[in-house]
Structures are given as structure tokens and as C-alpha cells.
Amino acid sequence: MECCLEKGELIRLDGGKGGLQLHCLAGTFWLTSGNGADYLIHAGQRFVIPAGQLAVAEALEAVDFRLGESLPARPLLHRPLTGFVAC
């Protein structure tokens, strides 16, 4: 879903059950994640709110952004080696 905010507007973001990806298309966000860490998200950057966590983002200038489900991790193509020792 594509959205926009004007300078100074806030949005609450919920990672839900599978995580939420914020992709900043234009402008800059100040984002505070659920663990209390702050981030500046600029045009072209993405930020993932993990499943079960919340975040609040403020538009530092007019912003256009896209929200979508977080992409699942790629499945392993093979199993990692176990029991391997260098000789």
C-alpha cells in the first residue's frame, strides 16, 4: 500500500504476525522502534518492523512510502556442514 505524510505527521506501525516492511520512496522519516532505538530513513531505504513489535515514524519533511509484508527469509538450498574439521 502506498501512502504519504506531510511534515510533522506521525504514523504508528505494527509488525503484526509476519513483520512489516516500510520502503521510503521520497523524503525522510524519524523512526523509533519498539526497542527504543531511533533511525533516520531516507528516500530509497527500507526498514523492517519485526513481527510482534511496534514503531512510530514521524515525517521530517513530506514523505511518500510503501508498506508491505516483510519478505520471508530465503530457504536454505543445502544443509550446512556439520562435524567438519580442518586437517
C-alpha positions as CSV (number, residue, x, y, z in Angstrom):
1,M,0.0,0.0,0.0
2,E,1.4,3.4,-0.9
3,C,0.9,6.3,1.5
4,C,2.1,9.8,2.1
5,L,2.6,12.1,5.2
6,E,3.1,15.8,5.5
7,K,5.9,17.2,7.6
8,G,5.4,16.6,11.3
9,E,2.7,13.9,10.8
10,L,3.1,10.6,12.7
11,I,2.2,7.0,11.9
12,R,2.1,4.0,14.2
13,L,3.4,0.8,12.6
14,D,2.7,-2.7,13.8
15,G,4.8,-5.6,12.8
16,G,1.8,-7.9,13.2
17,K,2.4,-11.7,12.8
18,G,4.8,-11.6,9.9
19,G,6.7,-8.3,10.1
20,L,6.1,-5.1,8.2
21,Q,8.4,-3.5,5.6
22,L,8.5,0.3,5.2
23,H,10.0,1.5,1.9
24,C,10.6,5.2,1.8
25,L,10.1,6.5,-1.7
26,A,10.7,10.2,-1.1
27,G,11.5,12.4,1.9
28,T,12.9,11.4,5.3
29,F,11.4,9.6,8.4
30,W,12.5,9.7,12.0
31,L,11.5,6.2,13.2
32,T,11.5,4.9,16.8
33,S,11.4,1.2,17.0
34,G,9.8,-0.9,19.8
35,N,13.2,-1.4,21.5
36,G,13.7,2.4,21.8
37,A,16.3,2.8,19.1
38,D,15.9,5.7,16.7
39,Y,16.6,5.7,12.9
40,L,16.6,8.1,10.1
41,I,15.0,6.5,7.0
42,H,15.8,8.4,3.7
43,A,14.3,8.0,0.2
44,G,15.3,4.7,-1.3
45,Q,15.8,3.0,2.1
46,R,13.8,0.2,3.7
47,F,13.2,-0.7,7.3
48,V,11.6,-3.9,8.6
49,I,9.5,-3.8,11.8
50,P,9.8,-7.4,13.1
51,A,6.8,-9.5,13.9
52,G,5.2,-8.6,17.2
53,Q,6.9,-5.2,17.5
54,L,5.6,-1.6,17.2
55,A,7.3,1.5,15.8
56,V,6.4,5.2,15.4
57,A,7.5,7.2,12.4
58,E,7.5,11.0,12.0
59,A,7.8,12.7,8.7
60,L,10.7,15.2,8.9
61,E,9.5,16.5,5.5
62,A,6.7,15.4,3.1
63,V,7.2,11.7,2.5
64,D,5.9,9.1,0.2
65,F,6.3,5.5,1.2
66,R,5.1,1.9,0.7
67,L,4.1,-0.5,3.4
68,G,4.1,-4.3,2.8
69,E,4.6,-7.6,4.4
70,S,8.2,-8.4,5.3
71,L,9.8,-10.8,2.9
72,P,10.3,-14.3,4.3
73,A,13.9,-15.5,4.7
74,R,15.2,-17.5,1.8
75,P,15.1,-21.2,2.4
76,L,18.5,-23.0,2.5
77,L,19.5,-24.5,-0.8
78,H,21.6,-27.1,1.1
79,R,22.3,-28.1,4.6
80,P,25.3,-26.5,6.3
81,L,28.3,-28.8,7.0
82,T,28.4,-30.4,10.4
83,G,31.2,-32.3,12.0
84,F,33.7,-30.9,9.6
85,V,37.2,-30.3,10.9
86,A,40.3,-29.0,9.1
87,C,43.2,-31.4,8.9
